[in-house]
Amino acid sequence: MRAAVVERLGASPRYAEVDEPSPAEGLVVAEVQAAALKNIERALVAGTHYASRRLPLPGQIGTDAVVVLPDGRRVYTGATPPGGAMAERMLVDPESSVEVPETLDDGTAAALPNAAVSAWFALECAGQVRPGQSVLVLGATGVTGSLAAQLAKQRFQAGRVVAVGRNTERLARLTASGADSVVELGPDDAAGDQLEARLHRLHTEQPFDLVLDYLWGSPAQQTLRALGGDDLAAEFHRTRYVQIGEMAGPTVDLPAGVLRSAGLELVGQGAGSVPREAFARVVPEILPTLFAMLADGSLTVETEAWPLSRIAEAWAAPGRSGVRVVVTPGG
Ligand SMILES: NC(=O)c1ccc[n+]([C@@H]2O[C@H](COP(=O)([O-])OP(=O)(O)OC[C@H]3O[C@@H](n4cnc5c(N)ncnc54)[C@H](OP(=O)(O)O)[C@@H]3O)[C@@H](O)[C@H]2O)c1
């Protein structure tokens, strides 16, 4: 069969012939319909992800997909690590799969889970959000940030959601889907302190209870400074800051005083920081809820489909803000 194959870190995957997967205990061979191309695959293959060094080379990629099982059911499922979903066929555990509602197309159903489950965990587990709380999302114009902003309102009943991002059109869509206000990240924000001043003003008006950060780098640095106190008589307010992505840079410069002068709690969200009990809820509860929300229009995700045979081009194409690339073996 054909699959996306990575020869070495830093190079684009290529469309190549590989061995057919052979059925194993509890696993069946399923026909892949669509697999999402996410930042995690890009970072793993680029060699910049913390798990890159565990990628077998040459090897297949793709962490999850919508597939058709031998019994004809169309389901969403994860690939056995380190992945192999960008292929014509893959091994699937039917017990760890979730049926896709008929009204959803393959690409949309493949694009939602990784981003939306991660956003759910960030809100519920790392973020411990409560109804009525004030939530700030940095990088809200991306696929995951946008779903986090939507879920904060639609599922977790946040009182206020402030969306920060670069893309004006995407920010307008977020307002339409429930964000209470938006802060546009201008070109000067990378180096300057405009974002810090704007966020400090918003935090002073109504303190943020939770920050979901998909950017890190300069926007995170400015946000952390904005949350820090500048008064020995400042009132205590607990703000949980959840570090999730690093689109704007891998490091920040964090003055010690920021942590001493405010009720800041700095935590991370990723595969190694989600409790086992939360993972156990994904198949029976969280994914069916997310698919139902997608089907009834209370969540949206936009996709762009590429045939698997053009994986190298899809990999190299400049990403469109808020749009998830999905790879389809059927062309
Ligand atoms: N830890 C986890 O569980 C987890 C799960 C999912 C995602 N993530 C990570 O979260 C991040 C975002 O994921 P995603 O799915 O939302 O990605 P995405 O759809 O590609 O969106 C990327 C976002 O980052 C913004 N961005 C990119 N470069 C930037 C820069 N230099 N300065 C400011 N903003 C910048 C984009 O802005 P524009 O819209 O203007 O292009 C967009 O909002 C990635 O790092 C991803 O690996 C982590």
The ligand as an SDF file (V2000), in Angstrom:
LIG
                    3D

 48 52  0  0  0  0  0  0  0  0999 V2000
   -0.0990   20.5110   24.0260 N   0  0  0  0  0  0  0  0  0  0  0  0
   -1.2040   20.1320   23.4000 C   0  0  0  0  0  0  0  0  0  0  0  0
   -1.9830   19.3340   23.8970 O   0  0  0  0  0  0  0  0  0  0  0  0
   -1.5030   20.7390   22.0710 C   0  0  0  0  0  0  0  0  0  0  0  0
   -2.6340   20.3430   21.3450 C   0  0  0  0  0  0  0  0  0  0  0  0
   -2.9480   21.0150   20.1490 C   0  0  0  0  0  0  0  0  0  0  0  0
   -2.0870   22.0280   19.6860 C   0  0  0  0  0  0  0  0  0  0  0  0
   -0.9770   22.3190   20.3990 N   0  0  0  0  0  0  0  0  0  0  0  0
   -0.0340   23.3410   19.9660 C   0  0  0  0  0  0  0  0  0  0  0  0
   -0.7010   24.5960   20.0030 O   0  0  0  0  0  0  0  0  0  0  0  0
   -0.2070   25.4350   18.9590 C   0  0  0  0  0  0  0  0  0  0  0  0
   -1.3650   25.9190   18.0910 C   0  0  0  0  0  0  0  0  0  0  0  0
   -2.0360   24.8010   17.5210 O   0  0  0  0  0  0  0  0  0  0  0  0
   -3.1840   25.0030   16.4410 P   0  0  0  0  0  0  0  0  0  0  0  0
   -3.7290   23.6790   16.1540 O   0  0  0  0  0  0  0  0  0  0  0  0
   -4.1230   26.0730   16.8650 O   0  0  0  0  0  0  0  0  0  0  0  0
   -2.3080   25.5430   15.2250 O   0  0  0  0  0  0  0  0  0  0  0  0
   -2.7210   26.4170   13.9530 P   0  0  0  0  0  0  0  0  0  0  0  0
   -4.1050   26.1310   13.5550 O   0  0  0  0  0  0  0  0  0  0  0  0
   -1.6260   26.2190   12.9830 O   0  0  0  0  0  0  0  0  0  0  0  0
   -2.6750   27.9000   14.5070 O   0  0  0  0  0  0  0  0  0  0  0  0
   -1.4780   28.5080   14.8570 C   0  0  0  0  0  0  0  0  0  0  0  0
   -1.7700   29.7940   15.6170 C   0  0  0  0  0  0  0  0  0  0  0  0
   -0.5520   30.4020   16.0000 O   0  0  0  0  0  0  0  0  0  0  0  0
   -0.5270   31.7430   15.4810 C   0  0  0  0  0  0  0  0  0  0  0  0
    0.8520   32.0950   15.2120 N   0  0  0  0  0  0  0  0  0  0  0  0
    1.7400   31.4220   14.4480 C   0  0  0  0  0  0  0  0  0  0  0  0
    2.9360   32.0200   14.4830 N   0  0  0  0  0  0  0  0  0  0  0  0
    2.7910   33.1070   15.2730 C   0  0  0  0  0  0  0  0  0  0  0  0
    3.6740   34.1420   15.6900 C   0  0  0  0  0  0  0  0  0  0  0  0
    4.9540   34.1750   15.3080 N   0  0  0  0  0  0  0  0  0  0  0  0
    3.1920   35.1100   16.4970 N   0  0  0  0  0  0  0  0  0  0  0  0
    1.9060   35.0860   16.8930 C   0  0  0  0  0  0  0  0  0  0  0  0
    1.0140   34.1460   16.5220 N   0  0  0  0  0  0  0  0  0  0  0  0
    1.4720   33.1520   15.7400 C   0  0  0  0  0  0  0  0  0  0  0  0
   -1.4150   31.6940   14.2640 C   0  0  0  0  0  0  0  0  0  0  0  0
   -1.8280   32.9980   13.9340 O   0  0  0  0  0  0  0  0  0  0  0  0
   -2.5390   33.3360   12.5170 P   0  0  0  0  0  0  0  0  0  0  0  0
   -3.9390   32.8220   12.6440 O   0  0  0  0  0  0  0  0  0  0  0  0
   -2.4610   34.7860   12.3970 O   0  0  0  0  0  0  0  0  0  0  0  0
   -1.7390   32.5980   11.4740 O   0  0  0  0  0  0  0  0  0  0  0  0
   -2.5350   30.8220   14.8030 C   0  0  0  0  0  0  0  0  0  0  0  0
   -3.3660   31.5290   15.6920 O   0  0  0  0  0  0  0  0  0  0  0  0
    0.8310   24.5860   18.2130 C   0  0  0  0  0  0  0  0  0  0  0  0
    2.0950   24.8810   18.7680 O   0  0  0  0  0  0  0  0  0  0  0  0
    0.4310   23.1610   18.5270 C   0  0  0  0  0  0  0  0  0  0  0  0
    1.5040   22.2450   18.4380 O   0  0  0  0  0  0  0  0  0  0  0  0
   -0.6650   21.7080   21.5740 C   0  0  0  0  0  0  0  0  0  0  0  0
  1  2  1  0
  2  3  2  0
  2  4  1  0
  4  5  1  0
  4 48  2  0
  5  6  2  0
  6  7  1  0
  7  8  2  0
  8  9  1  0
  8 48  1  0
  9 10  1  0
  9 46  1  0
 10 11  1  0
 11 12  1  0
 11 44  1  0
 12 13  1  0
 13 14  1  0
 14 15  2  0
 14 16  1  0
 14 17  1  0
 17 18  1  0
 18 19  2  0
 18 20  1  0
 18 21  1  0
 21 22  1  0
 22 23  1  0
 23 24  1  0
 23 42  1  0
 24 25  1  0
 25 26  1  0
 25 36  1  0
 26 27  1  0
 26 35  1  0
 27 28  2  0
 28 29  1  0
 29 30  1  0
 29 35  2  0
 30 31  1  0
 30 32  2  0
 32 33  1  0
 33 34  2  0
 34 35  1  0
 36 37  1  0
 36 42  1  0
 37 38  1  0
 38 39  2  0
 38 40  1  0
 38 41  1  0
 42 43  1  0
 44 45  1  0
 44 46  1  0
 46 47  1  0
M  CHG  2   8   1  16  -1
M  END
$$$$
